Every structure is written in C-alpha cells, then in structure tokens.
C-alpha cells in the first residue's frame, strides 16, 4: 500500500554519502510530496503557489551548498552540474509565473517535472561528485 502523500520516496540508493546533502535532498523531496498531498486533498489551488516558493528558496540554498563545495574542492564536473541547477532555476521561475495565471492546470505539470528532475539529478548528476566530496571530508 502506498504511503499517503508520497509521490517520490527517498531511498538509501539516493544517498550521496553526505548527511548534509542527503538531508537537503530529503527536504526537496518533502516539498514535492507536500504539493502532491495538496493535490490529493483538492487544496492545490490555494497551496501550490506557496509550496513552489518554498521549494524555490530551499533549492537555492541547496544549490549554494553544493556549488560552495565545487569551488572549494575544484570539482571537475562543476560547470555542467551548475548548468543543470540553472535550468532548474529557470523552469521553477517559469512555474511561478504560470502559477499566477493557471493555478488549476499547473500542479500536475510541476509535480511531474519535479519528480523526474529530482530523481534523475540526484541519481545521476549528484552521484558524480560523491568521490570528490568524500575525499575532501564532506560527510
């Protein structure tokens, strides 16, 4: 049976072996699941805008954390990784602008984008920095 409010479930396979980064990923997934629950409860018209704003702010905090480590450790994959962050920022800003006009139709689009982006970014792109972070003591 599926857990209430779970659109994307955190699993240990998603870990990048850093408590700090893993906790931030859990928070981002939590915002996605909060949005999903609001959709299930038919409260998305009122809640999706504030949830997108919280997600946008927290994603920036998370990206700043990763990018700080990239600069500190001279991570080779930083440019491409930051490019993915930039694309995410642009897409979420687009959602913020659309949300003002199209609240009702936007939730499904946002949820699917977020689920796919978060899962793929964590499982592919973020996994690439694991050795660099581990070697430099990011736990």
N, C-alpha and C positions, 0 to 999 in steps of 0.2 A: 504494500500500500504506500502511496506517495505521501510524503510529509506535506502538511499544509503550508502554503506559501513558498514552496521550493521550485524554482524554475531552473536554477543551476545549483547543484550541490557541490560544496567544497569536498574534495577527497585528498588524501595524502599524496596521491600521484601528482597533484598540482603543486606540491611543495617545491620551493626553490632553495630549501635548506637554510633559510634565514627567517627566524621568528619574526623580526621586524617586517620584512616584506610579505611573508605569508599572512600575517595579521592584517596588513593593508589590503591584500588581495581578498581576504575574507570580508572585510568591510565593503569593498566594491561589490562583491557578490551579494552581500546583505542588502545593499540598496536596490540591486536588480530584483531580488526576491521580495523586497518591500513593495516595489512597483507592481510586481506580479500579484501579490496578495491584494493590493488595492483594486486591481483589475477583476480578480475573482469576487471580491466583495462589492463590486459595482460602485466603487468610490474613486475610480481613476480620474474622473473629470475634475474632482477637487484636489486630488493628491499628486497627480503625475508631475505637475509643474514644480512644486516644492521638492519632490524627490529628485527630479532632474537637476535642480540647482544644488542640492546636497551632494549628489553624485559628481557633478562638475567640479565643485570645490574640493571634494575629497580626492578625486582623480588628480587634480593639480598638485595637491600635497604629496600624493603617492609618486607622481612623475618627478617632482622635485627631489624626492628622496633618492630614487633610482639614478637620476641624472647627476646628483651630487656625487654619488659613488662612482659613476662612469668617469667624471672629471678627475676625481681623487686618485683613481687607480689606472687611468689611461686605458679604459676598456676599448678594445679594437672595434667592437660592434656598435659603439655608441651612436654614430651618425644615423645608421639605419633604424636603430631602436628609437631614437628621438624622433625620427621621421614618422614612425608609427604613432608615437604619442601625439605629434602634431596633427595627424589625420584624425585621431580620436577627438582631439580638442575641437577641430573644425566641424566634425559630424555632430558632436554634442551641442555645439553652438547653433547649428542648423536646427536641431531638435528644439532648443529653447525658443528660437524664433518661430518655428512652426507651431509649437505648443500654444502660443498666444492665439493663433488663428484656428487651429484644427484639433482641439483637445480630444475629441471623441475618437478620431481615427488614428491618432498618433501612438497610443500606448503600445499596440501590437508591434508596430514598426520599431519603436525604441527598444522594447524588450528583446526582440529577436536580434537586432543589431548588437545590443549589449552582451547578450548571452554568447553569441558567436565570436565577437571581438574579444571579450574577456577570456573565454576558454582558449581560443587559438593563440592569443597573445601570451597568456601565462604558459601554456603547454609547449609552445614553440619558441617564441622570441625571448621570453624571460628565462627559460631553461638554458639558453646560450650563455648567460652571464654567471651561471652557478659556480663554475670553476674559478673564475676571476674573483667573485665575491668571497668565496670560501678561502681561497689562497690569501686574501687580504684581511681575513678575520671578521667578515660580516656574518654575524650569527643571528 
